[in-house]
């Protein structure tokens, strides 16, 4: 899948696991998607070296948060290891769901300095930025873009675009250029078929529209608080820049997406692109290896770019850390898996199989940028990522944003300023209930 020099199998002596307890069955829980399949393959090395047997519980993304947060909140023993979303780290730490890993890391010589700082901050620490670690960075990810390189290269399309906009058709350098390109392709006929501008996220039920809208909010300079940790949202969440960005996303939805595209997230974006409906699409870097390998729309027909800046660079953070669940009866064996997974050779193989390593031994390798057509874009995106609230009340905060954004963008209710004002009220109530305000 990747033209990486890391394709060589990991050579790890079984003596590294000498003196272990007897073999145990471990269950690792995650979302059902391409990287999870890569992790199953990678974990065969751990099974061979440790004697432990790995089982996997993979839940489709739309149901992943509900299923796993219910499991944690009930003290369930299904998962020994959990690759939980970045936003769960606050609840995982404060509610005692995740084992604090500091003593284990110290004992085993695992240093967080060996991982990309943005991923340690986002996936591992609580309170944010404090050296208290509840996960090992496992899967780096951000929301990026891909496009029909073959369409962009056609002489007739290039000429029509230049005539309309007075510049060459190329990867957009700003959010506004992105929209211009999408609008240019909207309703255009290519090879006898009507195509549309872009597939963006509009899904209401889980997290989709929030992950999409923030792809515009962050490049406009959106902040959740004026002062980090103070929950002072007035003038930040509803700033003039935030209003402009939200209006922009609504215009994008109204003028440059396929018809009936009212409730779309990862799967719908992939489908729209692979079926030849759209010129561009947003989605997580996690899907880029599979997109590049697609026999119909991959290879020389596809290329990739970072979420464009507007007032500043900004990409919506995805990705996860791997945690040991405190209710597990197999914590020692689960910690062995963490120790194994943290090794540079294992991390290199993880990248070669289609996982997104956060380890500096992989990311800082001189050959990394050339190891896949999206590798350089991934590094650029991860240098400017921003995440949603990671508070213990994350689920309530997300539900509020999902409703307010979908009501405004898709259901056409009210103004952008009214939507953001209402969101501040919703979030203020949550933080008051939590005793944070």
MIMARPA-789878 format. One line per field, with one value per residue (C-alpha): residue number from 1; residue in one letter; chain; x, y, z. Coordinates in steps of 0.001 Angstrom, whole numbers. Layout:
BEGIN
pos = (NUM; ...)
code = (A; ...)
unit = (A; ...)
px = (X; ...)
py = (Y; ...)
pz = (Z; ...)
END
This chain:
BEGIN
pos = (1; 2; 3; 4; 5; 6; 7; 8; 9; 10; 11; 12; 13; 14; 15; 16; 17; 18; 19; 20; 21; 22; 23; 24; 25; 26; 27; 28; 29; 30; 31; 32; 33; 34; 35; 36; 37; 38; 39; 40; 41; 42; 43; 44; 45; 46; 47; 48; 49; 50; 51; 52; 53; 54; 55; 56; 57; 58; 59; 60; 61; 62; 63; 64; 65; 66; 67; 68; 69; 70; 71; 72; 73; 74; 75; 76; 77; 78; 79; 80; 81; 82; 83; 84; 85; 86; 87; 88; 89; 90; 91; 92; 93; 94; 95; 96; 97; 98; 99; 100; 101; 102; 103; 104; 105; 106; 107; 108; 109; 110; 111; 112; 113; 114; 115; 116; 117; 118; 119; 120; 121; 122; 123; 124; 125; 126; 127; 128; 129; 130; 131; 132; 133; 134; 135; 136; 137; 138; 139; 140; 141; 142; 143; 144; 145; 146; 147; 148; 149; 150; 151; 152; 153; 154; 155; 156; 157; 158; 159; 160; 161; 162; 163; 164; 165; 166; 167; 168; 169; 170; 171; 172; 173; 174; 175; 176; 177; 178; 179; 180; 181; 182; 183; 184; 185; 186; 187; 188; 189; 190; 191; 192; 193; 194; 195; 196; 197; 198; 199; 200; 201; 202; 203; 204; 205; 206; 207; 208; 209; 210; 211; 212; 213; 214; 215; 216; 217; 218; 219; 220; 221; 222; 223; 224; 225; 226; 227; 228; 229; 230; 231; 232; 233; 234; 235; 236; 237; 238; 239; 240; 241; 242; 243; 244; 245; 246; 247; 248; 249; 250; 251; 252; 253; 254; 255; 256; 257; 258; 259; 260; 261; 262; 263; 264; 265; 266; 267; 268; 269; 270; 271; 272; 273; 274; 275; 276; 277; 278; 279; 280; 281; 282; 283; 284; 285; 286; 287; 288; 289; 290; 291; 292; 293; 294; 295; 296; 297; 298; 299; 300; 301; 302; 303; 304; 305; 306; 307; 308; 309; 310; 311; 312; 313; 314; 315; 316; 317; 318; 319; 320; 321; 322; 323; 324; 325; 326; 327; 328; 329; 330; 331; 332; 333; 334; 335; 336; 337; 338; 339; 340; 341; 342; 343; 344; 345; 346; 347; 348; 349; 350; 351; 352; 353; 354; 355; 356; 357; 358; 359; 360; 361; 362; 363; 364; 365; 366; 367; 368; 369; 370; 371; 372; 373; 374; 375; 376; 377; 378; 379; 380; 381; 382; 383; 384; 385; 386; 387; 388; 389; 390; 391; 392; 393; 394; 395; 396; 397; 398; 399; 400; 401; 402; 403; 404; 405; 406; 407; 408; 409; 410; 411; 412; 413; 414; 415; 416; 417; 418; 419; 420; 421; 422; 423; 424; 425; 426; 427; 428; 429; 430; 431; 432; 433; 434; 435; 436; 437)
code = (X; X; X; X; X; X; X; X; X; X; X; X; X; X; X; X; X; X; X; X; X; X; X; X; X; X; X; X; X; X; X; X; X; X; X; X; X; X; X; X; X; X; X; X; X; X; X; X; X; X; X; X; X; X; X; X; X; X; X; X; X; X; X; X; X; X; X; X; X; X; X; X; X; X; X; X; X; X; X; X; X; X; X; X; X; X; X; X; X; X; X; X; X; X; X; X; X; X; X; X; X; X; X; X; X; X; X; X; X; X; X; X; X; X; X; X; X; X; X; X; X; X; X; X; X; X; X; X; X; X; X; X; X; X; X; X; X; X; X; X; X; X; X; X; X; X; X; X; X; X; X; X; X; X; X; X; X; X; X; X; X; X; X; X; X; X; X; X; X; X; X; X; X; X; X; X; X; X; X; X; X; X; X; X; X; X; X; X; X; X; X; X; X; X; X; X; X; X; X; X; X; X; X; X; X; X; X; X; X; X; X; X; X; X; X; X; X; X; X; X; X; X; X; X; X; X; X; X; X; X; X; X; X; X; X; X; X; X; X; X; X; X; X; X; X; X; X; X; X; X; X; X; X; X; X; X; X; X; X; X; X; X; X; X; X; X; X; X; X; X; X; X; X; X; X; X; X; X; X; X; X; X; X; X; X; X; X; X; X; X; X; X; X; X; X; X; X; X; X; X; X; X; X; X; X; X; X; X; X; X; X; X; X; X; X; X; X; X; X; X; X; X; X; X; X; X; X; X; X; X; X; X; X; X; X; X; X; X; X; X; X; X; X; X; X; X; X; X; X; X; X; X; X; X; X; X; X; X; X; X; X; X; X; X; X; X; X; X; X; X; X; X; X; X; X; X; X; X; X; X; X; X; X; X; X; X; X; X; X; X; X; X; X; X; X; X; X; X; X; X; X; X; X; X; X; X; X; X; X; X; X; X; X; X; X; X; X; X; X; X; X; X; X; X; X; X; X; X; X; X; X; X; X; X; X; X; X)
unit = (A; A; A; A; A; A; A; A; A; A; A; A; A; A; A; A; A; A; A; A; A; A; A; A; A; A; A; A; A; A; A; A; A; A; A; A; A; A; A; A; A; A; A; A; A; A; A; A; A; A; A; A; A; A; A; A; A; A; A; A; A; A; A; A; A; A; A; A; A; A; A; A; A; A; A; A; A; A; A; A; A; A; A; A; A; A; A; A; A; A; A; A; A; A; A; A; A; A; A; A; A; A; A; A; A; A; A; A; A; A; A; A; A; A; A; A; A; A; A; A; A; A; A; A; A; A; A; A; A; A; A; A; A; A; A; A; A; A; A; A; A; A; A; A; A; A; A; A; A; A; A; A; A; A; A; A; A; A; A; A; A; A; A; A; A; A; A; A; A; A; A; A; A; A; A; A; A; A; A; A; A; A; A; A; A; A; A; A; A; A; A; A; A; A; A; A; A; A; A; A; A; A; A; A; A; A; A; A; A; A; A; A; A; A; A; A; A; A; A; A; A; A; A; A; A; A; A; A; A; A; A; A; A; A; A; A; A; A; A; A; A; A; A; A; A; A; A; A; A; A; A; A; A; A; A; A; A; A; A; A; A; A; A; A; A; A; A; A; A; A; A; A; A; A; A; A; A; A; A; A; A; A; A; A; A; A; A; A; A; A; A; A; A; A; A; A; A; A; A; A; A; A; A; A; A; A; A; A; A; A; A; A; A; A; A; A; A; A; A; A; A; A; A; A; A; A; A; A; A; A; A; A; A; A; A; A; A; A; A; A; A; A; A; A; A; A; A; A; A; A; A; A; A; A; A; A; A; A; A; A; A; A; A; A; A; A; A; A; A; A; A; A; A; A; A; A; A; A; A; A; A; A; A; A; A; A; A; A; A; A; A; A; A; A; A; A; A; A; A; A; A; A; A; A; A; A; A; A; A; A; A; A; A; A; A; A; A; A; A; A; A; A; A; A; A; A; A; A; A; A; A; A; A; A; A; A; A)
px = (0; 2851; 6153; 7959; 11360; 9753; 8104; 10650; 9100; 9885; 12797; 12309; 13838; 11380; 13750; 12400; 9373; 11255; 10022; 6392; 3406; 1511; -265; -3556; -6368; -6501; -9277; -8447; -11381; -11407; -13497; -14090; -12036; -8955; -6334; -7980; -7413; -3767; -3479; -4775; -1976; 631; -508; 323; 3945; 2969; 1107; 4097; 6538; 4442; 2293; -778; -3804; -5271; -9002; -10541; -13827; -14262; -17415; -18615; -17791; -21385; -21879; -18340; -18652; -22003; -20894; -17504; -18478; -21346; -18850; -16513; -19249; -20626; -17205; -17364; -14585; -14958; -11882; -8423; -6987; -8967; -7967; -10378; -11028; -8854; -11842; -12403; -9099; -10552; -13369; -11076; -8728; -11155; -13631; -10946; -11587; -7960; -4838; -2377; 772; 3493; 5026; 4907; 6553; 9301; 9905; 10085; 12039; 9202; 9643; 6904; 9707; 9947; 6488; 5297; 4444; 1004; -2; 1252; -667; -3868; -3962; -2146; -2280; -4834; -5145; -4122; -386; 365; 2802; 89; -266; -3355; -2586; 274; -118; -1332; -2919; -2130; -4877; -6343; -9051; -7537; -8581; -8198; -9133; -9392; -5904; -6858; -9736; -7539; -5037; -7498; -6819; -10483; -11107; -7902; -8789; -12350; -11131; -8479; -10990; -13379; -10933; -7820; -5511; -4385; -6403; -4286; -4487; -6151; -3976; -6874; -10336; -11882; -9930; -11176; -14771; -14128; -12800; -15722; -18223; -16435; -16973; -20538; -22944; -20168; -20406; -17361; -17390; -21155; -21834; -22882; -20432; -20374; -17838; -16965; -18097; -18047; -19326; -22954; -23908; -26157; -26169; -22624; -19844; -19811; -20921; -18780; -15702; -16579; -17465; -14293; -12364; -13497; -13609; -10000; -8428; -10434; -8881; -11684; -10977; -13106; -12026; -10404; -8196; -7243; -8813; -11146; -14199; -14655; -16351; -18116; -16237; -14251; -16839; -18992; -16221; -16643; -14123; -16153; -19334; -17650; -16262; -19641; -21324; -18612; -19290; -23005; -22315; -20080; -22876; -25493; -23493; -20872; -22011; -24050; -27846; -29457; -26166; -27818; -26433; -23018; -19839; -16855; -18574; -20651; -17568; -15637; -18588; -19123; -15478; -15071; -18271; -17004; -19615; -17242; -14021; -12848; -13671; -12723; -11939; -9464; -5900; -6578; -8448; -5791; -3806; -6968; -7988; -4582; -4810; -8323; -8218; -10742; -10061; -6652; -3112; -2416; -6057; -5875; -3827; -4032; -3729; -3813; -6904; -6134; -5491; -7486; -6374; -4032; -3261; -5628; -6692; -9279; -7538; -8520; -6606; -6371; -4170; -4135; -5099; -5255; -8784; -8745; -11506; -9479; -8509; -5439; -3746; -197; -557; -2201; 785; 3065; 1198; 1764; 5489; 5716; 3732; 5949; 9110; 10486; 10690; 7063; 6070; 7865; 5986; 2726; 3251; 4166; 905; -1321; -1364; -301; 2568; 3153; 6728; 9553; 11679; 9103; 8046; 11581; 13081; 14602; 12649; 9269; 7941; 8585; 7208; 3621; 2029; 239; 3057; 4287; 730; 219; 3262; 2060; -1453; -259; 1846; -1318; -4061; -6780; -9175; -12663; -13200; -11575; -13582; -15254; -18577; -17377; -20487; -22914; -20715; -20631; -24391; -24980; -22620; -24030; -27538; -26644; -24428; -26827; -29814; -28010; -26052; -28433; -31871; -31455; -32528; -31443; -28125; -24561; -24265; -27478; -26232; -22930; -24649; -26969; -23995; -22327; -25525; -25611; -21968; -22299; -25073; -22893; -19921; -22146; -23480; -19893; -18916; -16436; -18340)
py = (0; 2384; 2603; 2593; 1321; 70; -2889; -5241; -7303; -6253; -8209; -8400; -10986; -13014; -12643; -9114; -10731; -13269; -13741; -12948; -14322; -17138; -16520; -14639; -13631; -9879; -7886; -4626; -2336; 266; 1572; -556; 977; 329; 1058; -1481; -4175; -3108; -3405; -6988; -7835; -5997; -7667; -11130; -10286; -9564; -12872; -14784; -13113; -12951; -16073; -13971; -14238; -11007; -10610; -7523; -5676; -3178; -1003; 1066; 4748; 6027; 3731; 3723; 6485; 5331; 1709; 2320; 5156; 2982; 153; 2403; 4077; 687; -593; -3278; -5804; -6296; -4214; -4728; -2180; 672; 2962; 5670; 8992; 11931; 13737; 10935; 11458; 13843; 11507; 8478; 10129; 11874; 8996; 6384; 4450; 4524; 3384; 6226; 5139; 7384; 4793; 2136; 4428; 5303; 1657; 533; 3530; 4699; 8433; 10700; 12774; 10025; 10919; 13974; 16706; 17456; 13804; 13532; 16693; 15583; 11824; 11247; 14112; 15196; 17911; 19205; 19668; 18327; 15359; 12925; 10190; 8021; 6732; 6092; 7945; 5222; 6623; 10097; 11592; 14826; 15849; 16415; 16575; 14522; 15305; 13986; 14767; 13482; 15973; 18858; 17941; 18021; 20796; 21703; 21949; 23922; 26392; 26882; 27469; 29975; 31868; 32097; 32836; 34227; 31741; 28185; 25292; 23845; 22677; 25502; 27739; 29151; 28100; 30586; 29107; 25689; 26848; 28503; 25218; 23252; 25700; 25524; 21750; 21886; 20644; 20380; 17603; 15319; 12352; 12654; 12612; 15496; 15884; 18011; 20085; 18312; 15914; 17530; 16377; 17148; 14162; 14924; 11785; 11363; 13906; 14443; 18038; 19219; 17616; 19254; 22738; 22962; 22410; 25953; 27414; 26613; 28238; 31387; 31466; 29943; 29411; 27622; 29991; 33411; 32112; 28403; 26612; 29506; 28508; 32183; 31566; 34857; 36644; 33518; 30957; 33695; 35981; 37753; 35284; 32325; 33777; 34286; 30728; 29202; 31247; 30004; 26352; 26830; 28448; 25479; 23060; 25004; 25669; 22971; 19555; 16691; 16979; 15373; 15453; 16231; 13577; 12572; 11553; 9295; 6576; 8924; 11011; 7939; 6683; 10027; 10171; 6547; 6652; 9658; 12083; 14736; 16490; 16768; 15379; 15881; 12907; 11571; 10782; 7283; 6525; 7881; 4617; 2805; 5656; 5667; 1897; 2019; 465; 2910; 6335; 5857; 5806; 8526; 9709; 10987; 13440; 14923; 18281; 19695; 21561; 25027; 28026; 31245; 33600; 30891; 27195; 24825; 21190; 19267; 16669; 13036; 10115; 8271; 7011; 3464; 3039; 206; -55; 45; -2592; -5195; -8453; -8621; -5284; -6671; -8389; -5267; -3207; -5687; -4835; -1104; -1752; -3785; -1262; 1640; 175; 2067; -1052; -1894; 1705; 1567; -1564; 42; 2841; 377; -1537; 1548; 2849; 6405; 6240; 9159; 8060; 10437; 7513; 7206; 10833; 12276; 9637; 11401; 9108; 9598; 12374; 10235; 7031; 7784; 10507; 11934; 11564; 15146; 16483; 14441; 16024; 19501; 18852; 17447; 20569; 22723; 20549; 21680; 19447; 19664; 19919; 16982; 17561; 14736; 16210; 15852; 13905; 16639; 19354; 17497; 16876; 20601; 21521; 18819; 20216; 23898; 23367; 21033; 23287; 26245; 24690; 21979; 22811; 26517; 27799; 31257; 33014; 31907; 34389; 33058; 29473; 30300; 32397; 29478; 27129; 29285; 29076; 25285; 24902; 27315; 25123; 22024; 23644; 25005; 21485; 20260; 22895; 24455; 27773)
pz = (0; 785; -1052; 2249; 3143; 6327; 4585; 6067; 8831; 12351; 13722; 17458; 19716; 21710; 24634; 25023; 26598; 28700; 32224; 31397; 33192; 31524; 28234; 28443; 26114; 25524; 23848; 22088; 21279; 18511; 15634; 12526; 9716; 7575; 10278; 12590; 9965; 9757; 13541; 13454; 11035; 13104; 16332; 14993; 15835; 19439; 19675; 18321; 20681; 23852; 23694; 24451; 22159; 20775; 20270; 18706; 19127; 16294; 16283; 13282; 13724; 14047; 17058; 18442; 21055; 22448; 22650; 24242; 26595; 27871; 28355; 30360; 32397; 33435; 34516; 31834; 31322; 27562; 26681; 28135; 25709; 24170; 21333; 22390; 20703; 21710; 23224; 25760; 27564; 30156; 31114; 30968; 33443; 35802; 35976; 36556; 33325; 32139; 33983; 34573; 32746; 34212; 36562; 33853; 31307; 33808; 34665; 31043; 29731; 27463; 26860; 25588; 24051; 21416; 20078; 18132; 20684; 19217; 19578; 23163; 24077; 22354; 22902; 26200; 28683; 31284; 32411; 28988; 28657; 32131; 32278; 33359; 30759; 30291; 26783; 24383; 21047; 18697; 15554; 14286; 12149; 10836; 8406; 4962; 1312; -1858; -5432; -8985; -10250; -13693; -13967; -12796; -15542; -18474; -20959; -21452; -17705; -17095; -19853; -18589; -15037; -16100; -18205; -15248; -12419; -14129; -12445; -13052; -11652; -8856; -5258; -3284; -1136; 902; 2030; -384; -3306; -2178; -2464; -5860; -7222; -5791; -7255; -10623; -10783; -9408; -12096; -14708; -17271; -17466; -19849; -20260; -16505; -14256; -11373; -8221; -6351; -3134; -441; 3005; 6406; 7355; 9535; 12523; 14686; 15972; 15296; 11527; 11030; 13964; 12414; 9084; 10325; 12424; 9190; 8337; 11857; 12729; 9625; 10397; 13884; 15996; 19699; 22288; 25080; 25311; 28136; 28116; 31070; 32013; 29924; 28923; 25588; 24840; 22053; 21170; 20065; 18497; 17221; 13864; 12408; 13695; 12213; 8841; 8857; 9695; 6946; 4582; 5450; 4864; 1489; 656; 1561; -401; -3574; -4079; -2777; -4294; -4036; -993; 887; 4239; 6572; 5303; 7068; 6352; 4354; 2225; 1424; 285; -1746; -3487; -4528; -5571; -7643; -9598; -8270; -6909; -7854; -4232; -807; 2813; 5024; 7549; 6539; 7884; 4653; 2282; 1871; 772; -1522; -3201; -3700; -5206; -8688; -10172; -8659; -6998; -8321; -10867; -10747; -7165; -5162; -1665; 105; 3617; 4809; 3381; 5630; 5575; 8345; 9686; 9158; 10933; 10628; 12626; 14754; 14513; 15875; 19123; 21906; 23253; 26909; 29423; 30819; 34604; 34893; 32973; 34665; 32411; 33048; 33186; 29814; 28403; 29559; 27775; 24566; 25165; 25743; 22546; 20482; 21627; 20067; 17040; 14841; 15582; 14850; 11498; 10544; 11737; 9184; 6440; 6991; 6813; 10391; 11164; 13615; 15984; 16758; 15884; 14625; 11824; 11282; 11364; 9103; 6046; 3736; 5399; 3141; 61; 1578; 468; -1704; 1356; 3920; 3597; 3813; 6982; 8643; 7662; 8955; 12287; 12864; 12922; 14428; 16803; 18719; 20148; 23904; 25741; 28918; 30888; 29655; 26054; 24949; 26073; 24556; 21248; 21160; 21535; 18712; 16428; 16883; 16507; 13449; 11646; 12375; 10817; 7947; 6726; 8173; 7324; 10740; 11900; 11361; 12009; 14910; 16462; 16159; 17884; 20578; 21307; 21424; 24091; 26171; 25766; 26721; 29650; 31084; 30736; 32457; 35236; 35812; 35919; 38470; 36056; 35915)
END
